[in-house]
Amino acid sequence: MNEFRIKGLSCAGCAQRIEDEIKQLDHGEEATLSYNSGKLKVSPDISMPEVNRILKSDGAYISEQLNKLAESHDHVNEDHIHNGHSHGEHDHAHEHGNGNKMLKLLIASGIIYVAAIFLDGVLPNWSVIILYLSATVISGYTTFFRGLKNLAKLKFNIDTLMTIALVGAVAIGEWKEATLVAILFGLNELLEGYGMEKARRSMETLLQVAPKEAIRLENGQESIVPISTLQVGDLVKIKPGEKIPSDGVVLEGKSSVNEAAITGESLPIEKETGEPVFGGSINNEGLLIVKIEKAYNDSSLAKILHLVQEAQETKTPTELFINKFAKYYTPLIMIVAALVIVVPPLFFQASWITWLYQGLSVLIVGCPCALILSSPIAIVSGITRNARNGILVKGGVFLEQLGKIDTLAFDKTGTLTKGEPHVAQLEIYDEERFLTVAGAIEKSSSHPLAKAIMKELTDRNIAAPDPDEIETITGRGIKAKVNGQSYWLGNEKSIGHITITEPIQRQIDLFKEDGLTLVLVADELQVLGIFGIADEIREESKTVIASLHRLGIKNTVMLTGDHQKTAEKVASAVGVTTFHGGLLPEDKVHHIKELSSKGIVAMIGDGINDAPALASAQLGIAMGKGTDSAIETADIVLMQDHLGKLPAAIAVAKRVNRIIRFNIIVALGLKIIALLLTIPGWLTLWIAILSDMGATIFVTLVSLTILIEGKKEKI
């Protein structure tokens, strides 16, 4: 399938109509046009001039070709396609020009309309009618011709309703109100288009973080190249203030880097030789030489941007229901309008003209604009808002689901904890030798427990000598000589050569009860001290769990493979409602399925070893900070390496769901009130169009408030 970016879509109904017409073309059966993203997908075999004709008839146009057409097929008219990368400024200017043209037409018709009102009774009646007709034609001719075309095909949508209403109003001599209907409907379409474009442009601004060029170093020579030409192993130079072109590792230099484009974190991260960097992040002050480890298309940023774009395409259950409802709603309104026109005159001897007028008003009330628009702007705004904060939601359906969860299951290691061992407790029996001997033995080791011990020594400013000899004893620990004396470091088995006294054994048992991993240090005669090592709990975990409970998440459950004592300690520290320890991956799946039978469950893990549990939950959330596996496995990815922004993401999702429900109530409520006015015969054409336009403007503005980040989400 070939993909194109479409500009000028003024309403969801327009997008659906264009899609339906393209599907009627040869090879057009699989065509799709998303109003949310403005993306058209068509077969390479389709006639692009015909597609352009359909688009132009609705004031839409192709602004960008997202993948190249096969050479053997028709090429799209160059007036409508700008090959290569996005020409955002041109698109914006074109879109702005279309909008300005429509606005000028509406202003012109408005001036003529006001002039006709003031000149009514001054000029001859026929000349005033010409003024009204001119204003109607200027503002409503596109709708009128689209409606006639649909009427000829017995296709009933918003344009058909408006066309029938306009013809009917003119037929009974209601020139003033017919003109007002045309002007207000044109204004309604303009504002509706502006609303969705605002949401789309907010998304496009988010997507513009990708750098365009890079300084490549080759044989000591610098050259500026497009990032698409960078290959794995290339060296690039990043000056202060420049964007890092793709994922890589720092070879030279030291600087702080702003990773907000990837993780949503506003605070800079210090980077030096050997540390990874992400494409799209900004180098703040130092000069960096980076070795590229991924071509741009395989980078974290490219995948994020692709997934964010794709996220706009999916329709939520609410949207699908609304679209289905609107499909039957419009014909139903036409039947109701026909009954309003016919029943009073036939059975109650009422005036045909009066009730024809009421019936035409009912047709306008029946326009489903506000109803159809109640969801998409809110969804796109919610996805954009979360993406800005480093929360990648892969579709509207997942955003809606996120706002409905009542149970959140957590993996422990790397999620509630850092996944990095640290020294939690110390028991020292020989102040002089314990820490220095431990440092001497562990300083050259890359084992995670050794790193934890060395971090503790660094924090205590302990300098460790080099060992004379060192020997690893598999499954037990290490034997070494330090300053000519023999020492042992490791688990209990490593010190089998000495007798453990009762006080030391009691301390060992206490450490075990606390779920700590033991590292003992001994000489030939006695134990010098014990390290109690644990996986460090993330600082924010307790606060996050408390925030989730305040948000209405009833159950927070920790699932871990660690033994029960460790699980109990971590669960108590972070405040989850329940926990289960000693679990294999299949056990986690079993618990997730059991929880899912009682409510809507989300599972959060690291996206690798928790994949089965993530897949089993109604919603899988992965912690990744850009890792490929996290991005690919879950429905939602936290691009940070912590849980800090999870409550805010859920708060945004809940807000989106609330706004959609509110929008639906407002859209239907105003229509019901307007329809009830037909009972006493009070409904007028201008009240009808104002009720529809008012609802459309209202739901648009309310939906756009999701993008406002002026104050913190209420959690």
N, C-alpha and C positions, 0 to 999 in steps of 0.2 A: 504494500500500500504506500502511496505517496502522501506526504503531509504538507499542509499549507497553513499559514497564519492568516486569519480573516479579520479584517477591520470593518467597522460600520454596521455591526449587528446591533440593531436598536432594541430588540426584545427577544425573549425566549421563544415566543410564537413565530417570530421572523426566522429564527434559526431552524426551528422545526419545519417550517414551510419550505425553506431553501433545501433542507435535507431531503424532504419528500420529493421535491421537483428533480433534484439531482439523481435520486434513486430511479426515476422514470427513464433516465437516459440509458443508452446501451452501455453495458459494463458498470452501471451505477448502483447495482443492487446492494452492495456492501458499504456504500458511502455513509459516513457519519460526520455530523457537524456538532461540536460541543459549544453551547452558548457560554458556559462558564469559562472555558479557556480560549474560545475563539479559534479552535483548531479544526480543520477539515481534513478527513482522510478519504482518499479515493483510489480506485484501481488505476494502475499505469496505463491501461487500455482506454480509459474514458476520454472523450473529446473535451479538451480544456477550453476551447473557444465557447462551447455550449455551456460549460460550467461558469465561465466568465459572464456569459449573457444572463444566466439566472441570477448570479450575484449582483450584477449591475442593475437589474430590474428592481432590486430591493435596496439599492444604495450601498451595497457591500462590495468589498474588493479584496483581492489577494495581496497581502503586504509582504509576504516572505515565503520562500520555498524552503521547507524544513529538511527535505532530502531530495537529491537530484533525480529527475526523471530519466528513465532509460532512453538511450540515444535513439532507439527505433520508434519511439512513440511521439505523439504530438507534444510540442513544447508550449508552455503557457505564454500568452502574450507578454512581451517584455515590458509593456506599459504597466502591467499589474504585478510583475514579479521582479524582485531585486535579488539576484543570485548571491550565494555566499552567506555571510553572517548577517545577523539582524540589522536593519537600518532603522533603529528605533526612532531617531529624530525625524526622519522622513515620514515614517508611519504616523508619528504623533502629529506632524504638520498636516498630513493628508486627512487624518481623523479630525483634527482641529478645524481644518478647512471645511469638511463636510458638515460638522456641527455648526460652524459659523454661517454657512449657507442656509441651513435649516432655520437657524435663529433669525437671520435677516428676513427670510420669507415670512416667518411668524410675526416679526415686528411690523413688517409692511402690511400684512393682512390685518393685524391688530389696529394699525392706524386707520386703514380703510374702513374697518368695522366701526370704530368710534366715530369717524366722519359720517358714516351712513346713519348712525343713531341721531347725531346732532342735526343732520340735514333732512331727516324724516319730517315731512310736513312743510318743509321749505322748498325742496325740489319736487318735481313731478314724481309720482310713485314709481314709474318705470325706471327712472334714473337711479333712485335709491335701491331698487331691486338689483340693478346692474352692479352697484357698489358692493352689495351683500354677496352677489354671485362671484364677483372678482376676488373678494377676500376668501370666499370658500374655496375657489379654484386654486389660489396661490398656496393656501395652507393644507389643502386636503386632496389634491389631485392624485398624488401617489397612492394614498390609501384607497381612493375611489377606484382607480384602475385595477389595483390588486384585488379589491373586493369583487369587481365585475368579473374578473378572470376566474376567481374562486366560485362565484355564483354560477357561472357557465358550467363549471365542473361539479356543481352541487357539493362544493366543499365549504363547510361552515366553520369559520374561525373569526377572530376579532375583526379583521378587515371586512369580512362579509357582513358582520353585524353593523359596523359603522356605515358601510355603503348603503345597506337597506334603510338604516335610520336617516341618513342624509337625503336619499331619494324620497322617502316618505315625508320628511319634514318639508321639503321643497314642494312636493305634490299637494300638501294641504295649506301651502302659503305661509309656513312658519320660517320665513327667510332669516329673520334675526337669530332665531335659536339654531337653525341649521348651520349658519355661519359660526356661531359660538361653539357648537359641537365640533366643527372641523378644526377651529383654532385650538381649542383646549385638547383635542385628541392629538394634534401635532405636537403641542407642548408636552403632553404626557409622554409621547414616544421619545422626544428629545431628552427629557429628564430621566426617563428609564434607561436610555442608552448611556447617558452621562454617569449614572449610578454604577452600572456594570463596568464601564470603562475605568472608573475610579478604582474599583476593586481589582480589575485586571492590571492596571498600571502600577498599583501597589505591588502586585505579584511580580511584574516585569522589572520594577526597581530592585526587588530582592534578587532577581536572576542576573542582574548586571554586575554582580560581584566578580564574575569570571574575568581574569586578565586577558588581554588580547595578544601581547607580545612579550618576549623575554630577551635578555642579553645572554647569548650563549658564548662560552669560552672554549676555544678549540686551538690547540697548539699555541697557547698564549695570546691568541687574537680574539677580539670581541666582535660579535655581529648580532644585530637585532633581527630576530626571527619570529614568525607567528608561533604561538604555543602549540598549534596542531602539528608542527614539524618536530617537536622535541621527542627524543627517544630515551629509553631507559639507559642510564649510564652517562647521559650528557651532563656537563657542568654549566650552571647558570649563575650569574652575578646579580644579586638583589640589593639595590641601593636603598638608603633610608626613604621611607614613604612609598616604596613600590610594592606591588602584590607579588607573592610567591606564585610562580606559574603552574606548578603541579606538585604532587606529593613527592617528598624526598627527604634527604638527611643532610644536616649541616656538616660540611667538610672543613670550612674555615670561618672564623668570625664569631662574634658574640653580640646578641641584641635581644630586645624584647619584641614579641610578635603579637599582633592583635588577631585572635582566632575567632572573632565574633561571627564572621561569615559561615564558619563551620559549626561552632558550638553554641553560639549565642552569648558567650561569656564576654563581657565588656572589659574586664581586667586583662592587661597584657601578660603574656607568659614568657619567662626568660628562656632563651635558647642559646646553646653553645655547641661546640664540636661533638658530633655523634648523636645529637638529638633529632627526632623526626619533626618535620614541618608539613603543613597541609597547603595544597594549592588554594588560592583565593584569600589566604590570610595575609596581613599587611606587616611588612618589616618596619619597625618604628624608627630606631635611631642608628644602629650599627650597620656595617657592610657585611653581607653574608655570601659565602660561596656554597651553593647547594648542589648535591648530586641527585639527579632525577631518578626516582625509583619506579615511577609509573607514568606512562604516556597520559596526556591530559584526559582523553576519553575514558581511561580506566581509573582516574583519580577520584578521591572521595567527593570533591566538589562537583565534578561532572555528574556523578551518580546522584548526588543530592538534588542538583538542579533538574535532572531528568525526572526523578521521582516526584519532585514538587510539581512540575508541569503535568505529569501524568495524573497526579492526585486530583487535579481539577476536572478530569474527564469522568470520574466515577459518579454515578448517581446514588444518592442515599435512598433507603426505603421510603422516607417521607417524600422526597422529590418524585420518585416513581409513582407513589400514590397520588400526589397532586396532579401529575401529568395525566394519569389515567382518569382521575376525577374530572379534570378540565375537558378531556375528550368527550365525556358524556354530558358534562355540565352545559356546554354551549348549545347543543341541540335541544336540551331540556328547556333552556331559557327561551329558545325560539318557539317551542310549543306553548310555554307559559305566555309569551308575548301574543301569540296568535289567539289564545283563549281570552286574554285581556281585551283584545280588539273586537272579538266576535260575540262573546257571551253577554255583556251588558246591553248592546244594541238589540240582539236577537231575543233575549228573554226578559229584559227590563225596560225596553223602549228608550234606552239612552241614546245620546248623540253619537253617530258613527265617527264624526270628526274628532270629538273629544276623546273617545276611547281608542281611536287610531293613534292619536298623539300619545296617550298613556302607554299603548303597546310599543311604540317606537322608543319611548323612554326606558321601558323594561329591557329592550334589546341592548341599549347602551349600558344599563346597570349590569347586564350579563357578561360584559367583557371580563375575561379571566386574568387580565394583566397582573394586578396586584397579587392574586392568588399564586400564579405561576412564579412570580418574582420573590415570593416570601422566603424561599429557601436558598437559591443559588448564590446571591450576593453574600448572604451570611456565611455560607459554607466556604466560599473562596476567601472571604475576609478572615475566617477562623483558621484556615490552613496557612494563610500568609502570616497571621499574627504569631502562630506557634513556630513557624519556620524561622521567623526573625529571632526567636528565643532559643534556637537550636533544637527544636522539637520537630522531627520530620514525621508528619502524618501522611500515610500513603494514599489517602482517599477520603472523600466526604463520608463514606459509609463507616470508616474507622473513627472519624472525628465524632460522628453521631453516637457511635457505640461507646467511645471514651466518656462521653457525658452521661451514660446510663449505667456504668458499672457499679456494682454494690460490694464486690469482693475483689481484693487485690492480693495476689500471691507473689511472694518474693523468693528468689534464690538468695542464699546468704553470702557466699564468697564472691567478692567483686561487685556486689550489689548493695547490701546493707553494710558490708565490710569492704575494706580496700583491696582485699585479696593479696595483701603484703604482710608477712609476719613482722611482729614487733615484740620487743621485750616488755611483757605486761607486769611481771614480778621478778624480784631478785632475792636470793638468799645467799649472803656472803659469810663464809666461815674463816677465810684468810684474806684480810683486807689488803695485804701487801702484794700477794701474788695472783689472786683470782682473776681480776680483770686484765692485767697485763699479759698473763699466760694465754687467756682466751683470745685476746687480740693477736698475739703472735701466731697462734695456730690458725685463726680464721681469716687473717688479713689477705691471704692470696686466694681464698675460696670464692667461687661464684654461687654457692648454694644459698637459697633464700634464707635459711636459718642463720647462715654465716653473715649475710648482709644485715639481718636484723641485729645481730650481736655487735657488728662493727658500727652500726648507726648509734647504738646505745653508748659505745665507747667514745665515739666522736662527740656526742652530746655531753659526755662527762669530761671531755678533753683529756682522755687517757692515751698516752703514746705507747705503742706496742713495739717490742724489739722483733727482729727477724728470727725465725726458728733455726736451730742448727740442723735438725733433721725433721722430716715429716713423712708419715706413712698412713694411708687410708685403710681402715679395717671395714670391709664391706658389711653393711647391715648393722654396724655398731657405732662407728665414729672415726676418730683420728688419734693416732699415737704420735707424739712429737718430742723432740729434745729442745729445750729452751735454756740458754745459759748453762749447758752441760747437764741439765737434770731432765729426767723423763716425766712426761705428763700425758694424761688421757683426757679426751673430750668427746662426748657423745651421749647416747642414751644409757639406761641402767646397765645394759649388757656390757657396755664399754669399760665399766669399772668393776668387773667381776673378780679382779685380783685383790680387792680389799673388802673387809667386812663393814657393812653399813650399820651405823649405830641407830638405836631406837629413835632419838630425836630427829635425825636426818630422814629416816624412813617415814616418820610421821609427816614431815614437811613435804616429802615426795608425794605421799598419799593426798595431802591437802591440795597440792598443785594439780594433781590428776582430777580430783573432784571438781576443781574449777575449770576443767576442760583445757588445761594448758599442755603444750608440748614441752618436754623436759630436755634440757641440755646441761649435763653435769661436767664439771672439771675436777680432776683428781691428780694427785701425785702418786708415788709408790705406796703411800701409807694412809692417806686420808682424802676426803672430799673437800675441795677448796671453796666450792660454791655451786649454786644451781641457777640457771636461767629458766624462767617460766615464760614460754613464748606463745603468743596468740595472734590470730588474724585481727588486725586493728579495725575497730568499728568506725565507720565514717562519721565525722563530726555532725553532719546534717541529718543523719538517719532518724534520730529521735524526733527532731523538729518536723521532718517530712511526714513521719507516721502520724504525729499529732495533727498536722494540717489536713491530712487525708481524712482522718476521723471527723474533723470539723466540716469537711466538704460533704459528708454524708456517706463515705465509704464505710459500711457497717463492719466488714470483716477484713482484717489484714492478717495474712497467713504467711509464715516463714517455712519454706521447704528446703532442707539441706541434707547433704550426704554425711556431714560431720556427726559425731556421736551425740547422744541425747544431752549430756552435761554441757557441752559447748553450745548446743542449740538453745538450751534453757537459759544460759548466761546471756547470750546475744539477744534473745527474745525479750528478756527482762530489761535489758539495757535500752533497747530501742522502742519498746512499748507496743509490739504487735499483739493482736488479740489471741492468736493461737500459733503453735509451731509444731513441726514434726522433724525429728532427726533420724540419722542412719538410713537415708533413703537412696535407693538406686534410681537411675533415670526413669525406669518403668514404674517405680513407686510414685514418683512425682506426677507422672501422667495419670495414674489411678486417682490420686488426691484431687488433681485438677478436674477430672471428669465427675468426681463425686461432688465437688463444689459447684460445678456448672449445672448440675441437676437442681440446685437450690437458688440460683441467681445468675447474674451476668458477671463473668469472671475475666479479669485480665491477669496475665502472668508476666512478670518482669525478671529478666535474667541477662546474661552476657551475650546471648545470641549464638553461642557455639555449643557448649555441652548441655545447654538447657533447651536445645531446639525441639525435642519431642514435646516437652511441656508447653513451650511457646506455641507450638502448632495445635495442641489440644485445647488451649483456652480460646474463649470467644474472641479475645484480643491479645495479641502477643506484643510485648514492649521490650525492646532490647536496649542495653546500654552499650555505646560503641565508641564514641569520640572518633568516628570516621572509619572504623574497621569494616572491611568488606562484608564479613560474615554477618555482622549486626545489621547492616543496611539491607542485606538480601533476605534475611530470614523473617524479620518481624513486620507487623502491621504499622508499628510506631517505633521510631528510633530516637533515643535521647543522645544527642551528639556530644554532650558533656560526658565526663567520666564520673558523674555523681547524680544523685536523685533530686538535687536542689530545685529544679524547675518543673518537676512532675506535678506537684499540686497546682501550679499556675496553668499548666497545660490542661489539666482536668477542669479547672475553673473556667478556662476559655471554652472548652467543649460544652460544659453545662450551660454557659451563657449563650452559645450558639443555639443549642436546643431550645432554651427558653425564648430566645428572640424569634426563632422559626415558629414555635407554637403561638406566640403573641401576634406575629405577623398574620398567621392564618386566621386567628380570631378576629383581628381588625379587618382584614380583607373581606371575610365572609360577613362579619357583623355589620359593616357599613352597607353592604349590598342588601342584607336582610332588612335593615332599617329603610333603605330607599325603596325596596319592593313593597314594604308595608304601606308606604305613602300612596300606593295605587288604590288601596281600598277606599279611602275617602276621595280619590281622584286628585291628590295634591302633587303627584310626581310630575316634574317638568324635565325637559331635555337638559337644561343647564344644571339642574340638581343631579341628574343621573350622571352626567359627565364629570361633574365636580366630585361626586362620591367615588367614582372609579379613579380619577386622577389623584384625589386626595389620599386614597388608600395606597396607590402606587408610590407616590412621593414619600409617604410616611414609612412604608416598609423598607424603601431604599435607604432613607436616612438612618433609620434604626439599625439596619444591617451594617451600615458603614461605621457605626460607633464601635464595632468590634475591633477595628483597626487602630483606634485611639489608644495610645499607651501612656496617657498622661498620669494615670494613677494605677497603683498595683491592683491586680485581680483580688477580689475579696475572697480570702480563704480563711 
